[in-house]
Amino acid sequence: MAGPPSVADLPEPEQPTGAPRAFRGVIVDWGGVMTNPIRDMVQAWLDEEDVDHEHYAAVMRPWVVAAYDHNGDINPIHALERGECTTEEFERLLAARIARRDGVQVLAEGLLTRMFAGSIPASPMYDAIRAIRSSGLRTGLLSNSWGMADYPRHLFPGMFDAVVISAEVGMRKPEERIFWHATGLLGLDPAECVFVDDIQVNVAAAEAMGMTAILHTDPAATLTRLGGLLGLSLAG
């Protein structure tokens, strides 16, 4: 599939009438923003495979905390999201630490696919991104990847002017360099962009670069805030 257009190919963004600030682009996360919450997917998987929720949390908590600690050591989440290990290597490492309630280890093969099988498109967010792009603004996707096969890439050309998947570029949020990469692909300054993510650390990193950022909790709240910033009617 052909990649996103180059900056030279993109039309000059138009500023919608009535927008209070000259925003020219919107960049969004994928899982948990353009889909239902990730915690809902994981909980459904835990129930399906009869894994105790507290057991899973005890395994994952040190990895997740370290992944977003600026002083933390390299850990498996860093390696997966930067593409420094394969999905299969990560699945084997994680599966070795997780057992079902009957004591049997979970199956490593296809673990991440099963874990996120409950992903549901957030239709209001899809509609909003298309409306934002149709208004003349540039749109981008900036996602930390836990596996490369589950994105609906066939939809991306109609939604995004630039797509940045962490494992494909060897960078991950909240690293500053990946934000520069994403805004650069759009041909915009960070201050011209609104960023939407469901993780506070990533929101803070974007704000530190001069972006206006929204911590996503649900589509209605996000689209009310985003529409107000852009001067567009997005919430219904």
N, C-alpha and C positions, 0 to 999 in steps of 0.2 A: 504494500500500500504506500502511495506517495506520502511524504512527510508534510508538515505544515508549510505554508508559503514562507519565503524569506521576507525580511523587513521591507526590502525594496518592492516586493510584490503587494504589500498591504496598502490599502487606501488610507489616506490621512484620516485619523479618527475625527468624527464630528462631535461637538458638544451639544447634548440635548438641551433644548430650550428650558430655562428655569433652573438648571443645575447650579447649586450654590458654590461649587468649587470646580476647577477645571480638571476633573478626573477624565482620563482618556482610556483607561483599561481596568478590567476586573480579572483577578486571578483567584482560582478556587482550588481547594483540596478535593480529593475524590471520595475515598471511603469515609463515611460518617457525615459528609456534607452533601454530595450528590447521590448518596444512598441513605438507607436507614442507619441508625447508630451501630457502630461496630460492636459495642457491648451486647446488643440484641442478637447479632449474628453468632457471637462466641457463646453466649448463654444457650442458644438453640442447639449448637453443636455439642456443648457439654451435656445437655440433657439427652440428646440423641445417642451419644456414646457412653452415657452413664458414668461421667467423670464428675467427681465432687468439685463444686465450685471453689471451695476454700483451698483444696489441694492444688488446683490449677493456678489460683491467685498466688499461692506461696511459691510456686515454680516461676511464674512470670514476673512477679513484682520486682525482684532484684534486677532483672534484665531491663525492664521498662524504666525503672527509676534511673539506672545508669545510662540508659540511652538518651535521656534528656537532661543529664547532669553535665554541665560544661567542663567539669573537672574529672568526669568519670573516665574509666579505662575503656578501651575498645571492647565491645561485647558482641554477641551473636546478632543482635538487632542491627547494630551499625553495619556489620558485614553483609547481612541480607539486604538492607535498604540501599547500600552503596554498590551492590552487585559484586562484592568481594568474596561471597560464597554462593553456591548454587542453591536453588530452592530445595533440592533433594538433600543437600548437606544440612541445611537448617532443619528440615523436617526430621531427619534422623537424630539430630542433637536434641530437639525438643521432645520427640516421641520417647526417647530414652528416659525422660524425666517425668512423664505423665502416665499414670495408670488409671484404669477404670476402677469402680468401686469393688469389683471382684478380684482386683489385684493384677489383672492382665494388662500389659503395656498397650497403649493405643498403637494402631498401625501407622508406621511412618509414611508409607507411600500414599501420596495424595492428601496428606494431613492438612495443608493450608487450603486446598480446594474444598475439603469438607468443612473446615473451620469457618469459611466465609461463604458457604453454600446458601446461607440465608440472606444474602445481599438482595435488597429490593431498591429499584430506582426511586429516587425522590422526585416524582414528576413535577412538583412546583419549581424545584431548582432547575431541572432540565428546561422547562418553559422559560424561566427567568433568564438563563444564560443565552438562550436563543433570542429572546427579546432584547437583551442588552447588546448583543452583537448586531442585531438588525437595526438598532438605533444609531449605529455608527461607531460604537466603542469597540476596542479590541478585547478579546477574551483569551485567557490562558488557563491551563491546567497545571498544577504543581503538586505531585503526589509522591509520598514515600511508599515504595512498593514492597508488598509482601507476596511476591509471586507476580509473574509477568503475563500470565495467560487469561486472567479474569477481567480485564478491562474491555468494555464494549467499543473497541477501537473503530469499528465500522461507523460509529456515530460521531466520532471526534471531528471529522472534516466539517460537519455542519454545526458544530458547537464552539470550536476553539481555533484561534489563530496560531497558537503555540501550545505544544504539549511537552511537559518535562516530567519524566518518570525517573525517580531517583536512581534506580539500579542501572538505567541506561546511560546516565551521565556521571556516575561515580561520586555523587554528592547527595546529601540528605538534609531535610529540614531538621533542626533550626540553623544549619550552617549558613552564614551570610552569603557565601559564594553562590549557593543555589538560587537565592532570591535575585542576585545580580544576573545570573544566567537567564532566569525566566523573564525578567523585565527587559533584558537586552534582546531576547528573541522577539519581544513585542515592539521593540524600538522605542521604549518609554523610560522615563525616569521613575524611580520608586515613588516619588511624591505624587506622581500622576496616577497611581494605581490604588485600588481597593483590594485587599486580600481577605479571603474567608477561609477559616480553618477551625476544626473542632478541638484543637489542643492548645492550651494557653501558652505554652512555651514557644510554639511556632508563631502565634499571634504577637507575642512580645518581641520576638526576633524581627518580624516584619516591621513592627512599629519603630524599632530601634534604627531601622534603615530609612525611615521617613515615610513608609507606607501607612495608609489608613487601614486598620485591620478590624475585622468583626469576628468575635468568638461565636462560632455556630453552636446553637443548642437545638433549634428546630427551624424548619423552613419558614414558618410564619414570622417569627421574630427576626430572622436574618433578612428576609425580603422586605420587611417594613423598614429596617435600618438601611439596607442597601438602596432601596428605592428612594429614600429620603436623601441619601448622599448624592445619588445620580440625577435626581429630578425626574425619575421614571415611576410609573405605576406598575409595581411588580407583585404586590401581595394579594392579588385576586382579580 
